[in-house]
Amino acid sequence: MKQMVQSLWANHCIMTRDREPAAGSFRFVCILVFIVGITIQFSDELESAVDYSNRNLTRVPKDLPPGTKSLNLSQNSIPELQVSDVRYLPELRVLRLSHNRIQTLDFGVFKFSPDLEYLDVSHNQLRNISGCPAVSLKHLDLSFNNFVLLPVYKGFGDLTHLSFLGLSATKFRQLDLLPIAHLHLNYLLLDLVGYQVKDGENESLEVLNTNTFHLVFHPSSLFSVQVNITVNALGCLQLSNIKLNDGNCQRLITFLSELTRGPTLFNLTLHHVETTWKCFVELLQFLRPRPVEYLNIYNLTIIESINHENFIYSKTTLKALTIEHVTNQVFIFVKEALYSVFADMNITMLTLSRTPFIHMICPQSPSTFTFLNFTQNVFTDSIFHNCSTLRRLETLILQKNSLKNLFKVSLMTKNMVSLETLDVSLNSLDSHAYEETCSWAESILVLNLSSNVLTDSVFRCLPPKVKVLDLHNNRIMSIPKDITYLQALQELNVAFNSLVDLPGCGAFGSLSVLVIEHNSVSHPSVDFFQSCQKIRSLAAGNNPFRCTCELREFIKNIGHVSGEVVEGWPDSYRCDSPESAKGTPLQDFHMSPLSCDTVLLIVTVGATLLVLAAIVAFLWLYFDLPWYLRMMCQWTQTRHRARNVPEEELQRKLQFHAFVSYSERDSTWVKNELLPNLEKDGIRVCLHERNFIPGKSIVENIIHSIEKSYKSIFVLSPHFIQSEWCHYELYFAHHNLFHEGSDNLILILLEPIPQDNIPSRYHKLRALMTQRTYLEWPAEKSKHGLFWANLRASFSTKLILVSEEDVGT
Ligand SMILES: *[C@@H]1O[C@H](CO)[C@@H](O)[C@H](O)[C@H]1NC(C)=O
């Protein structure tokens, strides 16, 4: 609790310093240094921190790592600390032993820990301490123990680094703190929980130098302390646990008289105060002429009754009164009695927050308030209705109250001619289209309307010169096009609404910061970046982006300005649809230009087809593709046929693979081209001039040759047609063909024969020619290979031939 109280206090001091830069800056620098010191110390601790808190330990564990720098043993049942407990922790800096059962402590146990800076033995049962505390100590907490007299003796005088000291005692003698009188403490905590009134004895105590003095009284006893404490150069005074009624009110005032006399007292903070309204007003009245500038009361409970008390608004140095967390146990009272005391305070800053108060009345005369903070009360729309005395008010915070009507809120500000900042966030404000136009104070620059139930029409009810507008977490679906122009608007926060698009900057000529996270923006307009030239910061993450072609331009633009301008880029920007792209960061989302541009697509496909067609045509013409195709076709057919040739056909006693019939005039080609190419592959060829048997008639020879050959090759040319013999040969071969039932005829067209030139008697040749079942000798050399392959394919290599001799015998 104490630590929390300390940090609360520290925060407060920083806050007040921000608002009052001129006052007491030296003091605050000291405090800041103190806080920074603690922070550094804490971050150091993390390195080798050992936490054994709340483990029901009855002694210090023996197996601690020797490098331990920070050891937490609080909330255990350790009854004592011995040398051997910390003997092997030479690097120990922080030791927390609060909430144990230690009764005596000898500082000598730390003689092997020369760096000990932080020692907390508060909330134990210490009655005695002895030995010299380590001079390195900065923080020593001995508070909430059973000391009768203050445990401060001569050895403490050497603690020149000491910044925090916590003590407890039930009895005081004026010079108890003399041994440390020369130290400059930052914080002195004194617990008076065990204090009891002593009849007739008026104790006194001189605390010499401390910046902050914190006194803790018994939490449930009526305030009864009668010690006359004086402190030099006190800056902050804090009192915790004050229970007052009308009877002991004067006792507290007497107690404070001496303490609050110093001219340096700047800040008075009271924690956990229970009081009657009468005593409370008396206390305020007493403090009014005192030098205190900041009075803070946290956790105030009002008991018994609230009646009208006479309050004299005398001259005061008080600047700010802060009352947070009020419990009111009085249910029936005249509201003026309570509220008028605050309303006419005539100070500059008033904070009343977390109270059950439902109202605040308008000050009677022109008020000095510049800052009013009414966070988390139950104020309604009637607050400051028709109030014209708050003409100096600059900041009004009505966060988390029960405001409902935006129009009435605007009306409230009408006479607050200095109002610059208005915070009405976390109410139930809606913006139903009201009959009248809203009448905001023209001076408003910052307006916080976040976390209400405002809809699109809020844009018709806004202060004309507003620069910063917070509308996050409302119910806005779109920003109407015909809104009043907010030319001064620089920062607009519309996060957590239901907007489907980014607003253009047409109506917000000065917009430089836009927050539109967590909306329903799926395909933001491309022209946002064009229209909003002054944008410095855009936060548009966590929207359900639809990753289609339309989004490409936006991604391109956002990519160009990303970095400092786009907040949360790239992590918070992800595709939500289509399903296939869900979760993909926008940064990694790419679509080819082709799939997004129909014209481009058509042009590309057309061009590709055209090029293909050109290539085909070129190949057709240049390489005579039809010839190749025909050859390929024939070749495959022949291969097929050759495979299907019946066995007995092959078994026939053949002597030659091929008989070649040709005109004498084509003999050069036959001998130079055909023969070498066939015989190269072992094909045996029968030529009439080579293999005709002498003595036999020509016709006999022809028939013999054809019958002894597996196939007959005819070399067709215009010469062939003119040769009579050739005609015979063709006839016999054809004859053979018909009688044997196999097609063993191969026609090679060496030179084209015009159809008309074939004499009519060669009807067979004509028929074969029209069927185009001939092989055409290509003129180009490059085609010869395929020609020969095609020809050779006609001959089955499996054929078994008999030699001429065998036949002859
Ligand atoms: C508006 O108020 C909310 C809390 O209610 C706060 O979080 C936010 O920062 C405030 N906006 C501005 C611009 O101060």
The ligand as a Tripos MOL2 file, in Angstrom:
@<TRIPOS>MOLECULE
LIG
   14    14     1     0     0
SMALL
NO_CHARGES

@<TRIPOS>ATOM
      1 C1        -10.3900   11.4620  -25.4570 C.3       1 LIG1
      2 O1        -10.7200   10.7200  -24.3190 O.3       1 LIG1
      3 C2        -10.2620    9.3870  -24.2830 C.3       1 LIG1
      4 C3        -10.7310    8.7450  -23.0080 C.3       1 LIG1
      5 O2        -12.0190    8.9710  -22.7440 O.3       1 LIG1
      6 C4         -8.7810    9.3460  -24.3870 C.3       1 LIG1
      7 O3         -8.3440    8.0190  -24.4490 O.3       1 LIG1
      8 C5         -8.3310   10.0910  -25.6190 C.3       1 LIG1
      9 O4         -6.9400   10.1240  -25.6540 O.3       1 LIG1
     10 C6         -8.8760   11.5060  -25.6120 C.3       1 LIG1
     11 N1         -8.5350   12.1510  -26.8650 N.am      1 LIG1
     12 C7         -7.8080   13.2530  -26.9370 C.2       1 LIG1
     13 C8         -7.5910   13.8090  -28.3010 C.3       1 LIG1
     14 O5         -7.3420   13.7740  -25.9690 O.2       1 LIG1
@<TRIPOS>BOND
     1     1     2 1
     2     1    10 1
     3     2     3 1
     4     3     4 1
     5     3     6 1
     6     4     5 1
     7     6     7 1
     8     6     8 1
     9     8     9 1
    10     8    10 1
    11    10    11 1
    12    11    12 1
    13    12    13 1
    14    12    14 2
@<TRIPOS>SUBSTRUCTURE
     1 LIG1         1 GROUP 0 **** ****
